[in-house]
Amino acid sequence: MEYQNYQFGRIDDYFPILKLPKDIISQIFGLLNQLDVIRLSKVNKALHTLGLAKLYHSVFANNAYDCIEIAIWNCTYTPFYIKYTIINSVPDFIKMIQKRGPNIQLIKEIVLTSAEPGVYKTLKKELPSAVITLEYETDLTKFNKLDISDVTGMELNTQNYRVFNNQVTDVNHSIKQLSINYESVSLLGLISNLQGLETLTILSVTRAMFNKLHTSGISNLKIKRLFLENCSRNDSNLDLYSGLNPVFNLESIETFGFRPKTNFEYPDLPLLINNLSNLSRLFLHGKSNTLYRVAISLRPNSLSFLCLNDIAPSSGQSNLFNYDKLMRFIGRQEKSLRKLCIVDASYHFMGNECVDRISKFEPEYEYRKRVLYHELVEQILDDRKFLQMNRILDERKFLQLNTILLNNVLSLLKVNKALHTLGLAKLYHSIYFNDAGIGTEIAISIHMYTPFFLRYTVINSIYDFMRMIKRRSNTHLIKEIVVNSPEPDGYGALVNLLPSVAITLEYVTDLIIYAVSDISAVKGMELNNDNYQIYVDKLTDTNHSIKHLTITYESSNLLWIINGLEALESITISPVTIAILDELKYLGISNLKLKELFLENCSVSGSNLYRDLKQVLKLDSIETFGFSPNTDSEYPNLELLIPHLSNLRCLFLHGRSNTLYRVAIALRPNSLSFLCLHDTSSSAGRSNLLNYDKLMRFISRQEKSLRKLCISGASLHLMGHVCIDCVYVDDPEEDYRKIVQYHELVEQISDQGKFPQLHTIFTTGYFPLLKLPNEIITRIFGLLNQIDVLSFSKVNKALYTLGLAKLYHSVYINNSSDCSEIAIWGYIYTPFYIKYTIINSIDSFITMIQERGSNIHLIKEIVINSFKPAAYEKLIMDLPWVAITLEYETDLTKFNKLDTSDVTGMELNAQNYHLLNNQVTDINYSIKQLDTTYFSTNLLGLISSLQGLETISISQVTTEILNKFLSSGISNLKIKGLFLENCARSESNLSLYLNLTEIFDLESIETFGFRPNTEFEYSDLPLLITNLPNLKRLFLYGISSTLYRICTILPPNSITFLCLHDTIWLPDRSILFNYENLMKLIGHQEKYLRTLCISDTIFHYMGNGCVDRIYKYEPERENRKRVLYYELVEQILNEGKFPQLNTIMLNNSSYFIKRYISGSIEIIPGRDEDCD
C-alpha cells in the first residue's frame, strides 16, 4: 500500500468508528484521559453510558487543600491520567457521594492522598463495595479501624510501626512506598515483612542509615525506585556506591533521585549512576558541574524521564536554560527522552508520582523568562530532534505545545506586566453571561472575530464567575455585564455583589421572577400580560433600552406599547397569523426602523406576505430576515418579498428545498454575508443541500460576499441576531461517514479560492477522535483488526501513515497452498486478528518484498506457517532486521542454518529431536507448542529442557505413552493447553484422571481438548474435567451422551470457548442442532461464553490457534441448512441471552455477532465475498 498510488476520498470506504463493537469502544475509552472521555460521552446516549463507566471506575481524590493541585489537561496521556478520573476537591466529591446519585454504583476504586479521617470513614461507609486506598500517609493512627491492606505508602515512624505491627503478623503486600528518616533507624526490621515494597525514600542519608539498612533484609526485595534526600555534608566522605551496592539490588532500580543537603560534591555519584543498568527515570539535584558529570556518565538513549535542578545557579539563572549548554546534559538522550524538567529557582518534588502527573504551579509572569523558555523549547524540538518528547517543564510553567489558547487577549496578557494590565482591563470590561445550564453553550474559539467576540468576554457558567466575584479579584474593572437566560437567584446575587456595574438582561420571557426594578436594564422581552404590566408600572414615558420584542398570541391586545419602544430594532412574530398582521397594520410602527424581522411558525400560506408586511414595516430598513413555516406548505409569494428587502445582509430560511431554491435565485447577487438554510423536507435528516453540485445552485450567487454559511437537514438551528455572531456548541455528529462528507463538502466549497470572505461553515458537531495525539491514535489502532485499520487509513494522510505502521508491524503469513486458508473478515476481534496483518498468499508477499516497496522498513515481526525452505531463506536474506518466526513445523531439518530460537512449535520426532539437541545445550524458551505421537515415546527426555512450553498435544493416547511422560519432567512445567487425540478403544479402561494427575499440574490447564478414535465411552472423563479448576476453553469430540455428561458438570459460567463435535449423527443432522437439546449443554455457560462451535460433518482442528482464528471452509450450499443454522443462532441470542457471545460456527458456516453501543446486535454470516 503505497501513498503515492493511493486514492483518498471514497465515502463508502470510510471507517464508521461508532460502528465498532461495544467492547472495542470500551477499550478505546481505556486509552483516553478524563477530558477525552467527557467529550466522547457527549456524542450519544450509548457512548455516554460507556463514558460514565470509565469515568467512575477509578477515581483519584487529591486533597488540594493540603497538597499541590494536580493539573487536568487534555494533552496529558501518562498511565496515571489514562487510568484515573482526577478530583482536586475532595469535599465536593463527598457531597456527590452523599447525595447517592445513580452513578456512584459505577465506582470500583478510589485512591486518596493526604486524606482526612472523616473523608476515609465516609467513603468506607457510603461505598462498601469500592476498593478505597490511601496512597501515602505520615500518620496512620488518625484513622479509626484502618485496614493496613488499604495503605500503599507510609512514613516509617513510631506510630505507623505500631499500627502495622498490630495488624500484620507475617507478610504485607500492599505497601509499595516507604519513607524513612532518623526516627526510622530502630524500626527497619519491619522492612523484611514488606514483600510488595517497590519504592524507598531515604530522607536522611548517612553512613549509619546505610549500615542499618544492610541488616534489614531489604536486599532480598526488588526495589524499583530509590530516592536519596538530604545527603549530609558531615558524611561527605560517604561512598555512595559502596554503601548502596550491598544494600540494594542495583539492577532492579529503574527510577533514582538524589538531592544533597548542601552544595557539597559527591565524587562517586557518577559511579553509582553508571551501575544502575536499568535506570530509565532520573531526578538530580545539585550544582551544575555535578549534574554534568552525571549526565555524561549515563548510557546513551537510556532515559525516558529527566529532572535536573540546579541548586546553585549563577547570576540567578542556571546554565541549563542555555540551549548549547543544556545539550551537553541531555543531547545523549535524544532518542528516548519523553519528559524533561529543568529547575533552578523552584523545587520539584522527587517521587514516582511526579513522573506521570503534573502539579499546578503559579505561572511565570516575567516576560524575559517566558520568551527564554519558549525559545528553548523550540530549539530542543527543532529539526525533529527528541521525537519521543511529549511534554517539557520549565521551572514554573507547563508548556502545552500545539495548544490553541482561548483568545488573543489571553495570549498577549501573558507577555509582560504592562500588557497583562491592559489585557485584564479588556477582558473584564464587557462580559456576556450565557447560562448554558438553561440555554445553549456558546463555543469559545480563537478563530472567532465577529463583533460579538471582539466586544465580550464570554462565560457559559454564571456560578463559576460568582465564586470569583466573591474573592473580589479585579472586579473593579468590570463596566458592563449582559446576561442571557439566567437563573433568578444567580441574577439577583450578581446585582447585589456588583451594584456599580451596568447589568443588562438580554432577553427574558418573565420579568416577574427577576424582580426587575429598572426596566432600562432589559434589552429584550416577550410581550405577554405579566411583562406588559411591569412595563406599564415602571415606565412613564418612552423606552430606549428594549431592542428586541417577541410577539405571540397573548400579545394581540398589547401591541400599542410598540410605539413607545423608540430603540426597537428586532421583532420576532411567533406564530404568524393574519390577525396579528392586521393588528400591526393599524399601529403605525412603520415609523420604526427595524433592522431584524423573524417570522416563526407561519400559518398564513394563503396570504400575500409582501403585501401584508409592506403595510406594516419599512422593508428597506430590514438587514436580517428569518422565516420558518409551521408546516411544509409552499409560500409562493415569499420570493416576491425577498427582493424588496433591499438592504438584506443576513437570511435564515427554513422550508422545503424547492422553496429554498426559489428564494435563493431571487436574491441579489453578492448581497448576503450570512446565510442559514434548513431543509424541512430532507429524508432521514439528509438534505440535498449537502451535495456540492446541488448546494452551488443555492449559494453560488453569493460567492463574493458570503462570510458565514449554515446548512441543516436533521437539526434545527435557532434564528436570532446572536446566532449570526457566534456558534453554539451542539451534540456532535455520531455518524462518521457524515463527518467525512461534511469535511469534503467544506473543502469543495473553499477550493480554488472560491468564497474568499467565508470564514465559518457550520454543518454539525465533530467526532473528536481525530484530534487525539498520534501516540493515542496508534494505541487505538492497536485495538483494531486489519480491515478496520485499512478503512481508518483512508481518511487522511496522517492516519494513513499511522495505519501503515500498524499494518506492516506484525505480519502473519499463512501458506494456504499447504494448509487451510484463514478467513479475513472485518468483524473478528480476537487477539490474533488484532495483532497481525494476515496474508494467505506467500507468493504475493514475496513479490512485494522483491519489489522493495518503500514500506517494508516498517516490518518488525513476521510469523510464518507451513513455509517452503526457499521462501523462508528468501525472507531471511531480504529482511535481515525482521524477527522471523516459524509458528509450527513437522520437519525442521529441511531449513538450512535454522536457529531453533526462531521456532515456537514443532512435532517431536527423530529429526527434530536431533536438530534441537545439537543447538540447545541447556534450556530452550522459544518452543511454546509440542506435538507428540507414538514415535515420540523414546524422545520425551527433551521436554525437561523446554522451559517455555505451554501447550502439548498427545496423539495416540495409551497407557504406555502416559507412563513415559511420568519420567519426562513435564510435571515441573506449567502447561496451559492440553490436547488428547486418538484415545484408543483398547485403552478404554485407561484411568485418564489418575494418570494425568501424576503427569500435569491440572490447576494450570486453561485449554483442554479430547478426541477418541472410536465412539467408546470414557467413564472417568467427567472426573478429569471437574478437576481442571481454571478451564476456560474446551474442545470435546464424542457421542452426544458423552458431550451431555461433560457439559452438565462444568462449573456455571466458567467457559469462554466451547467446541462440540458429535461423532454419531443422525441421517438428517446431530441432535445438537436442536435448540432445546443444545441449551441443555450450553445453557449453564450463558454469562461468559464468547465462541461456540458445533459440528457433526465438518472436522474442526483442536489447538490454541483455533481458539482465536477462523479458517475458511467450503460454504454450505444447501439452502435448508443455511436457514436452519441462522434460525438456531437467532434462538441462541433471543431475549439478550449470551451477552458475550460473538462467534458461532455451525459446521462450515460461521456467524459473527456484532454488538453496538446502542445495545442492538447484528448477526453477520461469514461469506467469501466479505474477505479481503
QUIQUI-V444073 format. One record per backbone hydrogen bond with DSSP energy under -1.0 kcal/mol. CO is the residue of the C=O (numbers start at 1). NH is the residue of the N-H. If there is no record, write none. Layout:
{{CO;NH} {CO;NH}}
This chain:
{{3;6} {10;13} {11;14} {15;17} {16;19} {17;20} {21;25} {22;26} {23;27} {24;28} {25;29} {26;30} {28;31} {29;32} {33;37} {34;38} {35;39} {36;40} {37;41} {39;42} {40;43} {44;48} {45;49} {46;50} {47;51} {48;52} {49;53} {50;54} {51;55} {52;56} {53;57} {57;108} {57;109} {58;85} {59;111} {60;87} {61;113} {62;64} {63;66} {63;67} {69;360} {73;76} {78;82} {79;83} {80;84} {85;60} {87;62} {88;64} {89;93} {90;94} {91;95} {92;96} {93;97} {94;98} {95;99} {97;100} {101;104} {103;106} {104;107} {108;131} {109;59} {110;133} {111;61} {112;135} {113;63} {116;120} {117;121} {118;122} {119;123} {120;124} {121;125} {122;126} {123;127} {127;130} {131;110} {133;112} {134;152} {137;155} {140;143} {147;150} {148;151} {150;134} {152;176} {152;177} {153;137} {154;179} {155;157} {157;161} {158;162} {159;163} {160;164} {161;165} {162;166} {164;168} {172;195} {172;196} {176;198} {176;199} {177;154} {178;201} {179;156} {180;203} {181;184} {182;185} {184;187} {187;190} {188;191} {190;193} {191;194} {193;172} {193;195} {194;197} {198;224} {198;225} {199;178} {200;227} {201;180} {202;229} {205;232} {206;210} {207;211} {208;212} {209;213} {210;214} {213;216} {217;220} {218;221} {221;223} {224;254} {224;255} {225;200} {226;257} {227;202} {228;259} {229;205} {231;261} {233;236} {235;238} {238;240} {239;243} {240;244} {241;245} {244;248} {248;250} {249;252} {250;253} {254;280} {254;281} {255;226} {256;283} {257;228} {258;285} {259;231} {266;269} {268;272} {269;273} {270;274} {273;276} {275;277} {276;279} {280;304} {280;305} {281;256} {282;307} {283;258} {284;309} {286;311} {287;291} {288;292} {289;293} {290;294} {291;295} {292;296} {304;338} {304;339} {305;282} {306;341} {307;284} {308;343} {309;286} {314;317} {318;321} {319;322} {322;326} {323;327} {326;329} {326;330} {327;331} {330;333} {331;334} {332;301} {333;337} {338;390} {338;391} {339;306} {340;393} {341;308} {343;310} {352;355} {358;71} {366;370} {367;371} {368;372} {369;373} {370;374} {371;375} {372;376} {373;377} {374;378} {375;379} {376;380} {377;381} {382;385} {386;389} {391;340} {392;399} {393;342} {397;394} {407;411} {408;412} {409;413} {412;415} {416;420} {417;421} {418;422} {419;423} {420;424} {421;425} {422;426} {423;427} {424;428} {425;429} {429;479} {429;480} {430;457} {431;482} {432;459} {433;484} {434;436} {435;438} {435;439} {441;729} {445;448} {450;454} {451;455} {452;456} {457;432} {459;434} {460;436} {461;465} {462;466} {463;467} {464;468} {465;469} {466;470} {469;472} {474;477} {475;478} {479;502} {480;431} {481;504} {482;433} {483;506} {484;435} {487;491} {488;492} {489;493} {490;494} {491;495} {492;496} {493;497} {494;498} {498;501} {502;481} {504;483} {505;523} {508;526} {511;516} {512;515} {518;521} {519;522} {521;505} {523;547} {523;548} {524;508} {525;550} {526;528} {528;532} {529;533} {530;534} {531;535} {532;536} {533;537} {534;538} {535;539} {543;566} {547;569} {547;570} {548;525} {549;572} {550;527} {551;574} {552;555} {553;556} {555;558} {558;561} {559;562} {560;563} {561;564} {562;565} {564;543} {564;566} {565;568} {569;595} {569;596} {570;549} {571;598} {572;551} {573;600} {576;603} {577;581} {578;582} {579;583} {580;584} {581;585} {584;587} {588;591} {589;592} {592;594} {595;623} {595;624} {596;571} {597;626} {598;573} {599;628} {602;630} {604;607} {608;612} {609;613} {610;614} {611;615} {613;617} {617;619} {618;621} {619;622} {623;649} {623;650} {624;597} {625;652} {626;599} {627;654} {628;602} {635;638} {637;641} {638;642} {641;644} {642;645} {644;646} {645;648} {649;673} {649;674} {650;625} {651;676} {652;627} {653;678} {655;680} {656;660} {657;661} {658;662} {659;663} {660;664} {661;665} {673;707} {673;708} {674;651} {675;710} {676;653} {677;712} {678;655} {679;682} {683;686} {686;683} {687;690} {688;691} {691;695} {692;696} {695;698} {695;699} {696;700} {699;702} {700;703} {701;670} {702;706} {707;759} {707;760} {708;675} {709;762} {710;677} {712;679} {722;726} {727;443} {735;739} {736;740} {737;741} {738;742} {739;743} {740;744} {741;745} {742;746} {743;747} {744;748} {745;749} {746;750} {751;754} {755;758} {760;709} {762;711} {768;771} {769;772} {773;777} {774;778} {775;779} {776;780} {777;781} {778;782} {780;783} {781;784} {785;789} {786;790} {787;791} {788;792} {789;793} {791;794} {792;795} {796;800} {797;801} {798;802} {799;803} {800;804} {801;805} {802;806} {803;807} {804;808} {805;809} {809;860} {809;861} {810;837} {811;863} {812;839} {813;865} {814;816} {815;818} {815;819} {821;1112} {830;834} {831;835} {832;836} {837;812} {839;814} {840;816} {841;845} {842;846} {843;847} {844;848} {845;849} {846;850} {847;851} {848;853} {849;852} {853;856} {855;858} {856;859} {860;883} {861;811} {862;885} {863;813} {864;887} {865;815} {868;872} {869;873} {870;874} {871;875} {872;876} {873;877} {874;878} {875;879} {879;882} {883;862} {885;864} {886;904} {889;907} {892;895} {899;902} {900;903} {902;886} {904;928} {904;929} {905;889} {906;931} {907;909} {909;913} {910;914} {911;915} {912;916} {913;917} {914;918} {915;919} {916;920} {924;948} {928;950} {928;951} {929;906} {930;953} {931;908} {932;955} {933;936} {936;939} {939;942} {940;943} {942;945} {943;946} {945;924} {945;947} {946;949} {950;976} {950;977} {951;930} {952;979} {953;932} {954;981} {957;984} {958;962} {959;963} {960;964} {961;965} {962;966} {965;968} {969;972} {970;973} {973;975} {976;1006} {976;1007} {977;952} {978;1009} {979;954} {980;1011} {981;956} {983;1013} {984;987} {985;988} {987;990} {990;992} {991;995} {992;996} {993;997} {994;998} {995;999} {996;1000} {1000;1002} {1001;1004} {1006;1032} {1006;1033} {1007;978} {1008;1035} {1009;980} {1010;1037} {1011;982} {1011;983} {1018;1021} {1020;1024} {1021;1025} {1022;1026} {1024;1027} {1025;1028} {1028;1031} {1032;1056} {1032;1057} {1033;1008} {1034;1059} {1035;1010} {1036;1061} {1038;1063} {1039;1043} {1040;1044} {1041;1045} {1042;1046} {1043;1047} {1044;1048} {1046;1049} {1056;1090} {1056;1091} {1057;1034} {1058;1093} {1059;1036} {1060;1095} {1061;1038} {1070;1073} {1071;1074} {1074;1078} {1075;1079} {1076;1080} {1078;1081} {1078;1082} {1079;1083} {1082;1085} {1083;1086} {1084;1053} {1085;1089} {1090;1142} {1090;1143} {1091;1058} {1092;1145} {1093;1060} {1094;1147} {1095;1062} {1104;1107} {1110;823} {1118;1122} {1119;1123} {1120;1124} {1121;1125} {1122;1126} {1123;1127} {1124;1128} {1125;1129} {1126;1130} {1127;1131} {1128;1132} {1129;1133} {1133;1136} {1134;1137} {1142;1153} {1143;1092} {1144;1151} {1145;1094} {1146;1149} {1149;1146} {1150;1166} {1151;1144} {1152;1164} {1154;1162} {1155;22} {1156;1159} {1160;1156} {1162;1154} {1164;1152} {1167;1170} {1168;1171}}
